[in-house]
Amino acid sequence: MTEYYTFMSKYKNINLIPYKENGSSIFLIINQDGKREQYFDFFTKNLIQRRFTKNTIQSYSYGIATFIDYVIEYTQYLNEIKTLVDGYQLRDIISNFPLFLSGATNSSNPHIKAVAERLKANPLSPATEESYVAATNHYLLLSEEFRIRLFDLDEGDTDYVLIDEQKLFPWIGTKKELSKAEKFQINSKNVLSSVISGGIKFKQMAAITATKRSREKPINDDKEFPIKSVFNLIDKATSVLDKTLLSLLAASGLRTSEALLLTLDDIDIENKSIKVVDPKSRPINDYNGYFSIEEKNELPFKTRSTEDVFLIKPFDDLFWKYLTEYLSNHRNLTSKHNLLFTNKDNSVPLVVSGTKSFIQRFRYLSKKQIGSNYSPHSLRHMYISYLVNYFPMGGDRFGLPAAQAQKLVGHSSLNSTQKYIHPDIEMHQLQQKNFFDNNKDFDLNNIRGTLK
C-alpha cells in the first residue's frame, strides 16, 4: 500500500520528515512518488540499533537527505545536457559530493556549481561537511547488507531493482569499451537503485573524504604536548573515561584510533600489558559480531609494525589506576561488543560514535591550562620526544636512539619517527655540562683521532 505525505522540506527531489517510531525520534525520506525510501529506513534503524545519539542520527539524516537530493539532481542535470551517466560517471558524482558541500554555488567546477544553483545550496561549515561525509560513507557501506536482505523479499515488496555489477562497471575485467547503446544508462528514477547496487564498489572507488579547509584557530597537531603539563591535563578531566583515555595516550603514544579499537581481551591487567591488533586481521567474533565483515575492514587503522605497546612511566601507573576505576564503576559489561571505550550508556563504542566531543574537551582543557590549542595526537609527539630525549639509559645518559624509538612506537619507517622528534636543546646542554664537569681531563682530540 502506498503512503502519501504532504510535508514540504528544503530538499528539491525528496521530503525529509521527522517521525516517531517505537518511542524513537527518527526521520523518513519520501520520494517524488510519495513512497518511503526503504534503504533510508534500513540505514536509520541501523543507527538506532548501534545506539547512535539523537544528535548524530539527526545530523546523519540531514547528510543522507542532502546526498540523495544531490545525486538525483546531478543525474538529472547530466541527462538534460545529453551526458551519459553510467557506473563510472556515478562514481565521479559521488566523489564530488564533498566539493559540492564545501563549495556549492561558489565551486570552480561548472557542473557542481550548476547543480548547486538548481538546488539553491549554500556552502556548509567544515564540521557539517565532515558529518555529512561520514554519514555517506556509512550509507554506502551498509548497502551490501541491504542488498542481501532484498534477495529475501518478493519483487512486489521493494521499489528497488538491483543492477548487476557488470552492467554498472562493464569495463572491469574486459578490454572492450562498449558503445553508448550497450551501456546501462542511469537516470533520476534508477539512480538510487544504482547507488545501492554498487555501494561497496562506489565507496572504494570514490573514496570520499571531507575537503581540507583552513580553520580560524589552528591546532598544534605537529607539536608535542608539554610533558610537565600532562599530569594537570589528566587531573582536570571531568570523567573517568577521559582520565583513562588520556593517561593511556600519554603512557603508550598510541594514536587515538588505535586506542579506541582496543578490546577487553587486548588488556592484560595482571601482567600490565597491552596489544594493538589490526582489525582487518581479526575475526568478527573478536568484536562479538558487532561489526559486519565490511564494517570491520573499514575501521580506522594505520599500519603498525608491532602489536606490543611500550608504556612509559609515570603515566602507566595513572592508566592502570584509572582503568581499574573505569571498569569497576563506569563501563558495564554488554553482550553487544567488547570494545574498551564506550559512550555513557556503554552501548556504542567510541570508535563508532566518533571522537569529536573528546577532541573538543581536549582542546578546551589545553587552552585553559596552557593557553594553546592542542589535539590528542600531540600526546603521541610527547611520547616519542620522551623516548629520544628523556628515557633513562643509566648514569647521566638519557634518550633512546631514533631507531629504537621507531620500534617501540610501531612505525614501519624511521622517517616517520623522525618527523615527531623535537630535540630538547636545554636538556642536551645540561647533559653536556654534567659530562664535562665530571670529566675534567677529557680530551676531545682523542675522539677526533679515532674518527679519522
C-alpha positions as CSV (number, residue, x, y, z in Angstrom):
1,M,0.0,0.0,0.0
2,T,1.3,3.4,-1.0
3,E,1.6,6.0,1.8
4,Y,1.3,9.7,0.8
5,Y,2.7,12.7,2.7
6,T,2.2,16.4,2.1
7,F,5.2,17.6,4.3
8,M,7.4,20.1,2.4
9,S,11.1,20.3,3.2
10,K,14.1,22.2,2.0
11,Y,15.0,19.5,-0.5
12,K,14.0,19.6,-4.1
13,N,13.7,15.9,-5.0
14,I,12.7,14.4,-1.7
15,N,10.9,15.2,1.6
16,L,12.6,14.7,4.9
17,I,10.0,14.1,7.6
18,P,10.5,13.9,11.4
19,Y,8.8,10.8,12.7
20,K,8.2,8.9,15.9
21,E,8.6,5.1,15.8
22,N,8.6,2.8,18.8
23,G,9.5,5.7,21.0
24,S,12.5,6.8,18.9
25,S,12.7,10.1,17.1
26,I,13.7,9.4,13.5
27,F,13.3,10.7,10.0
28,L,11.6,9.4,6.9
29,I,12.5,10.2,3.3
30,I,9.6,10.4,0.9
31,N,10.4,10.3,-2.8
32,Q,8.6,12.1,-5.6
33,D,6.2,9.2,-6.0
34,G,5.1,9.6,-2.4
35,K,6.8,6.5,-1.1
36,R,9.2,5.9,1.8
37,E,12.8,5.2,0.9
38,Q,13.3,1.7,2.2
39,Y,17.0,1.9,2.3
40,F,17.0,5.1,4.3
41,D,14.7,3.3,6.8
42,F,17.2,0.5,7.0
43,F,20.0,3.0,7.4
44,T,18.2,4.8,10.2
45,K,17.3,1.6,12.1
46,N,21.0,0.6,11.9
47,L,21.9,3.8,13.6
48,I,19.3,3.2,16.3
49,Q,20.5,-0.4,16.9
50,R,24.0,0.9,17.2
51,R,22.7,3.4,19.9
52,F,23.9,6.5,18.0
53,T,23.0,9.6,19.8
54,K,19.9,11.6,18.9
55,N,22.0,14.4,17.6
56,T,24.2,12.1,15.4
57,I,21.1,10.4,14.0
58,Q,19.7,13.8,13.1
59,S,22.9,15.0,11.5
60,Y,23.4,11.8,9.6
61,S,19.7,12.0,8.4
62,Y,20.3,15.5,7.1
63,G,23.5,14.4,5.5
64,I,21.9,11.5,3.6
65,A,18.9,13.6,2.5
66,T,21.4,16.1,1.1
67,F,23.4,13.3,-0.6
68,I,20.3,11.8,-2.2
69,D,18.9,15.1,-3.3
70,Y,22.4,15.9,-4.8
71,V,22.8,12.6,-6.6
72,I,19.3,12.7,-8.1
73,E,19.7,16.3,-9.3
74,Y,23.2,15.8,-10.7
75,T,22.0,12.8,-12.7
76,Q,19.0,14.7,-14.0
77,Y,21.3,17.6,-14.9
78,L,23.7,15.4,-16.9
79,N,20.7,13.7,-18.6
80,E,19.4,17.1,-19.7
81,I,22.8,18.1,-21.2
82,K,22.9,14.7,-23.0
83,T,25.7,13.3,-21.0
84,L,25.5,9.5,-20.5
85,V,25.5,8.5,-16.8
86,D,27.0,5.1,-16.3
87,G,28.6,3.5,-13.2
88,Y,31.8,5.4,-13.7
89,Q,30.0,8.7,-14.1
90,L,28.0,8.0,-11.0
91,R,31.3,7.2,-9.2
92,D,32.5,10.7,-10.1
93,I,29.3,12.3,-9.0
94,I,29.7,10.6,-5.6
95,S,33.4,11.5,-5.3
96,N,32.5,15.2,-5.9
97,F,30.0,15.3,-3.1
98,P,32.5,16.9,-0.6
99,L,33.2,19.6,-3.2
100,F,29.5,20.2,-3.5
101,L,29.2,20.6,0.3
102,S,32.2,22.9,0.7
103,G,31.8,25.0,-2.5
104,A,28.2,24.8,-3.6
105,T,27.4,27.8,-5.7
106,N,31.0,29.1,-5.2
107,S,32.5,26.0,-6.7
108,S,35.0,26.3,-9.5
109,N,33.7,23.2,-11.1
110,P,31.0,24.3,-13.5
111,H,28.9,21.2,-13.2
112,I,28.9,21.2,-9.4
113,K,28.1,25.0,-9.5
114,A,25.2,24.4,-11.8
115,V,23.7,21.6,-9.7
116,A,24.1,23.7,-6.5
117,E,22.3,26.6,-8.2
118,R,19.5,24.3,-9.2
119,L,19.3,23.1,-5.6
120,K,19.8,26.6,-4.1
121,A,22.6,25.1,-2.0
122,N,25.0,27.1,0.1
123,P,28.5,26.1,1.3
124,L,28.5,24.2,4.6
125,S,30.9,24.6,7.5
126,P,33.8,22.1,7.8
127,A,32.2,20.4,10.8
128,T,28.9,19.8,9.0
129,E,30.7,18.7,5.9
130,E,32.7,16.1,7.9
131,S,29.5,14.8,9.4
132,Y,27.7,14.5,6.1
133,V,30.7,12.7,4.5
134,A,30.8,10.3,7.4
135,A,27.1,9.6,7.0
136,T,27.5,9.0,3.3
137,N,30.4,6.6,3.8
138,H,28.2,4.6,6.3
139,Y,25.3,4.7,3.9
140,L,27.4,3.2,1.1
141,L,29.0,0.7,3.4
142,L,25.6,-0.7,4.6
143,S,24.4,-1.3,1.0
144,E,25.8,-4.8,0.8
145,E,23.8,-5.9,3.9
146,F,20.7,-4.3,2.5
147,R,21.2,-5.9,-0.9
148,I,21.3,-9.3,0.8
149,R,18.0,-8.6,2.6
150,L,16.4,-7.6,-0.7
151,F,17.1,-11.0,-2.2
152,D,14.8,-12.4,0.5
153,L,11.9,-10.1,-0.4
154,D,9.2,-10.7,-3.0
155,E,9.6,-8.4,-6.0
156,G,6.4,-6.5,-5.1
157,D,7.8,-5.8,-1.6
158,T,10.5,-3.5,-2.8
159,D,10.8,-0.4,-5.0
160,Y,14.4,-1.2,-6.0
161,V,15.6,-3.1,-9.0
162,L,19.1,-4.4,-8.2
163,I,21.6,-3.9,-11.0
164,D,24.3,-6.4,-11.8
165,E,27.8,-5.0,-11.2
166,Q,28.9,-6.0,-14.7
167,K,26.2,-3.6,-16.0
168,L,27.3,-0.8,-13.8
169,F,31.0,-1.3,-14.4
170,P,31.2,-3.1,-17.8
171,W,34.9,-2.4,-18.4
172,I,36.1,-4.2,-15.3
173,G,37.9,-7.3,-16.4
174,T,37.5,-6.5,-20.1
175,K,39.4,-4.6,-22.7
176,K,36.4,-3.7,-24.9
177,E,34.7,-0.4,-24.5
178,L,31.0,-0.7,-25.0
179,S,29.0,1.5,-27.3
180,K,26.6,4.0,-25.9
181,A,23.7,1.8,-26.8
182,E,25.2,-1.2,-25.0
183,K,25.9,0.7,-21.8
184,F,23.5,0.7,-18.8
185,Q,22.1,4.2,-18.6
186,I,21.4,5.7,-15.2
187,N,18.6,8.3,-14.8
188,S,16.9,10.1,-11.9
189,K,14.5,7.2,-11.5
190,N,17.0,4.4,-11.1
191,V,19.9,6.3,-9.6
192,L,19.2,5.2,-6.0
193,S,18.9,1.6,-7.1
194,S,22.3,2.0,-8.8
195,V,23.9,3.5,-5.7
196,I,22.6,0.6,-3.6
197,S,23.7,-2.0,-6.2
198,G,27.2,-0.7,-6.3
199,G,27.5,0.8,-2.8
200,I,30.6,-1.0,-1.7
201,K,32.3,-0.6,-5.0
202,F,31.4,3.1,-5.1
203,K,32.8,3.6,-1.6
204,Q,36.1,2.0,-2.7
205,M,36.3,3.8,-6.0
206,A,35.1,7.2,-4.9
207,A,36.9,7.2,-1.6
208,I,35.2,10.4,-0.4
209,T,36.8,12.4,2.4
210,A,36.0,15.9,3.7
211,T,37.8,18.7,1.9
212,K,40.8,20.2,3.7
213,R,40.0,23.7,4.7
214,S,41.9,26.1,7.0
215,R,40.5,26.7,10.4
216,E,40.5,30.0,12.2
217,K,42.2,28.5,15.3
218,P,44.9,26.1,14.1
219,I,45.5,23.0,16.3
220,N,49.1,22.3,17.3
221,D,48.9,18.8,15.9
222,D,52.6,18.8,14.8
223,K,53.9,19.8,18.3
224,E,54.3,17.7,21.4
225,F,52.1,18.4,24.4
226,P,54.3,19.8,27.2
227,I,55.3,16.8,29.3
228,K,55.2,18.9,32.5
229,S,51.5,19.7,31.9
230,V,50.3,16.2,31.3
231,F,49.5,15.4,34.9
232,N,47.4,18.5,35.3
233,L,45.6,17.8,32.0
234,I,44.6,14.3,33.2
235,D,43.7,15.6,36.7
236,K,41.4,18.3,35.3
237,A,39.5,15.9,33.0
238,T,35.9,15.7,34.2
239,S,35.2,12.0,33.7
240,V,36.9,8.7,34.5
241,L,36.5,7.8,30.8
242,D,38.6,10.8,29.8
243,K,41.1,10.3,32.6
244,T,41.6,6.7,31.4
245,L,41.9,7.5,27.8
246,L,44.2,10.5,28.3
247,S,46.5,8.5,30.6
248,L,46.6,5.7,28.1
249,L,47.5,8.0,25.2
250,A,50.3,9.7,27.3
251,A,51.7,6.3,28.5
252,S,51.6,4.5,25.2
253,G,51.9,7.0,22.4
254,L,49.0,5.3,20.7
255,R,47.0,7.1,18.0
256,T,43.5,7.8,19.3
257,S,42.1,5.5,16.7
258,E,44.3,2.6,17.9
259,A,43.3,3.2,21.5
260,L,39.6,3.2,20.6
261,L,39.9,-0.2,18.8
262,L,41.2,-1.9,22.0
263,T,39.0,-4.7,23.2
264,L,38.8,-6.0,26.8
265,D,40.8,-9.0,25.6
266,D,43.7,-6.8,24.5
267,I,44.2,-5.6,28.0
268,D,46.1,-7.9,30.4
269,I,45.7,-6.2,33.8
270,E,47.6,-8.9,35.7
271,N,50.7,-8.5,33.6
272,K,50.1,-4.9,32.9
273,S,50.4,-5.3,29.1
274,I,48.5,-4.2,26.0
275,K,48.2,-5.5,22.5
276,V,47.1,-3.4,19.4
277,V,45.7,-5.6,16.7
278,D,44.9,-4.6,13.1
279,P,41.1,-5.1,12.8
280,K,41.5,-6.4,9.3
281,S,43.3,-9.4,10.7
282,R,40.7,-10.1,13.4
283,P,37.7,-12.4,13.0
284,I,34.4,-10.7,13.6
285,N,33.9,-12.8,16.7
286,D,36.7,-10.7,18.3
287,Y,34.1,-7.9,18.4
288,N,31.2,-10.2,19.5
289,G,29.8,-9.9,15.9
290,Y,29.1,-6.2,16.5
291,F,30.6,-5.3,13.1
292,S,29.9,-6.9,9.7
293,I,33.0,-8.0,7.7
294,E,32.7,-4.9,5.5
295,E,32.4,-2.6,8.6
296,K,35.3,-4.3,10.4
297,N,37.6,-3.9,7.4
298,E,36.7,-0.1,7.2
299,L,37.6,0.6,10.8
300,P,40.3,3.3,11.0
301,F,43.8,1.8,11.4
302,K,47.2,2.9,10.1
303,T,50.0,0.4,9.5
304,R,51.7,-0.6,12.7
305,S,54.9,-2.7,12.8
306,T,54.3,-4.3,16.2
307,E,51.3,-5.3,18.3
308,D,53.2,-4.8,21.5
309,V,52.7,-1.5,23.4
310,F,55.5,0.0,25.5
311,L,54.2,2.1,28.4
312,I,56.3,4.9,29.9
313,K,56.4,5.9,33.5
314,P,54.9,7.6,35.4
315,F,51.8,7.8,33.1
316,D,51.4,4.0,33.1
317,D,50.7,3.9,36.8
318,L,48.0,6.5,36.2
319,F,46.5,4.5,33.4
320,W,46.2,1.2,35.4
321,K,44.7,3.2,38.3
322,Y,42.0,4.9,36.2
323,L,41.4,1.8,34.1
324,T,40.5,-0.2,37.3
325,E,38.1,2.6,38.4
326,Y,36.6,2.8,34.8
327,L,36.0,-0.9,34.6
328,S,34.6,-1.2,38.1
329,N,32.2,1.7,38.2
330,H,31.7,3.1,34.7
331,R,31.9,0.5,31.9
332,N,29.2,-2.0,32.5
333,L,29.5,-5.3,30.6
334,T,27.4,-5.6,27.4
335,S,26.9,-8.5,25.1
336,K,26.7,-6.2,22.1
337,H,30.5,-5.7,21.9
338,N,33.7,-5.9,24.0
339,L,35.5,-2.7,22.9
340,L,37.1,-1.0,25.9
341,F,36.0,2.6,25.4
342,T,32.2,3.3,25.0
343,N,29.7,6.1,25.3
344,K,27.9,6.9,28.5
345,D,25.4,4.1,28.5
346,N,28.1,1.6,27.3
347,S,26.1,0.6,24.2
348,V,28.1,2.3,21.4
349,P,31.9,2.1,21.1
350,L,33.6,5.4,20.8
351,V,35.2,4.3,17.5
352,V,31.7,4.3,16.1
353,S,30.1,7.3,17.8
354,G,33.2,9.4,17.0
355,T,35.8,11.4,18.8
356,K,34.6,14.9,18.1
357,S,33.4,15.7,21.6
358,F,36.5,14.1,23.1
359,I,38.8,16.3,20.9
360,Q,36.7,19.4,21.8
361,R,37.2,18.6,25.5
362,F,40.9,18.1,25.0
363,R,41.2,21.4,23.2
364,Y,39.3,23.2,25.9
365,L,41.5,21.7,28.7
366,S,44.7,22.5,26.8
367,K,43.6,26.1,26.0
368,K,42.5,26.7,29.6
369,Q,45.7,25.1,31.0
370,I,48.5,26.4,28.8
371,G,46.8,28.9,26.6
372,S,47.2,26.9,23.3
373,N,45.0,24.6,21.2
374,Y,46.4,21.0,21.1
375,S,44.8,17.8,19.7
376,P,45.1,14.4,21.4
377,H,47.7,13.5,18.7
378,S,50.1,15.9,20.5
379,L,50.4,13.2,23.2
380,R,52.0,10.9,20.6
381,H,54.5,13.6,19.9
382,M,55.2,14.0,23.6
383,Y,55.7,10.2,23.9
384,I,58.2,10.0,21.1
385,S,60.0,13.1,22.4
386,Y,60.3,11.5,25.8
387,L,61.8,8.3,24.3
388,V,64.5,10.2,22.4
389,N,65.2,12.9,25.0
390,Y,64.4,11.7,28.5
391,F,64.3,7.9,28.6
392,P,66.8,6.9,31.3
393,M,69.7,4.9,29.9
394,G,71.8,4.7,33.1
395,G,74.3,7.1,34.6
396,D,73.9,10.5,33.1
397,R,72.7,9.2,29.7
398,F,69.2,9.8,28.6
399,G,67.3,9.2,25.4
400,L,66.9,6.2,23.1
401,P,68.4,6.1,19.5
402,A,65.7,7.0,17.0
403,A,65.8,3.5,15.5
404,Q,64.8,2.0,18.9
405,A,62.1,4.6,19.4
406,Q,60.8,3.7,16.0
407,K,60.3,0.1,17.0
408,L,58.5,1.0,20.3
409,V,56.1,3.4,18.6
410,G,55.3,0.9,15.8
411,H,56.4,3.0,12.8
412,S,57.4,0.9,9.8
413,S,59.7,3.7,8.6
414,L,62.4,5.6,10.5
415,N,61.5,8.7,8.5
416,S,58.0,8.6,10.1
417,T,59.6,8.6,13.6
418,Q,62.0,11.4,12.8
419,K,59.1,13.7,11.9
420,Y,58.0,13.5,15.5
421,I,61.4,14.2,17.1
422,H,61.7,17.6,18.7
423,P,65.1,17.7,20.4
424,D,65.2,19.3,23.8
425,I,68.2,21.6,23.4
426,E,68.2,22.7,27.1
427,M,68.3,19.0,28.1
428,H,71.2,18.2,25.8
429,Q,73.1,21.3,27.1
430,L,72.7,20.1,30.7
431,Q,73.9,16.6,29.7
432,Q,76.9,18.1,28.1
433,K,77.7,20.3,31.1
434,N,77.4,17.4,33.5
435,F,79.6,15.3,31.4
436,F,82.5,17.8,31.2
437,D,82.0,18.7,34.9
438,N,82.6,15.1,35.8
439,N,85.4,14.5,33.3
440,K,87.8,17.5,33.7
441,D,90.6,15.7,32.0
442,F,88.6,14.7,28.9
443,D,90.5,15.4,25.7
444,L,88.2,16.0,22.7
445,N,91.2,15.5,20.4
446,N,91.3,11.8,21.3
447,I,87.8,11.3,19.9
448,R,88.7,13.2,16.8
449,G,91.7,11.0,16.3
450,T,89.6,7.8,16.5
451,L,87.1,9.2,14.0
452,K,89.7,9.8,11.2
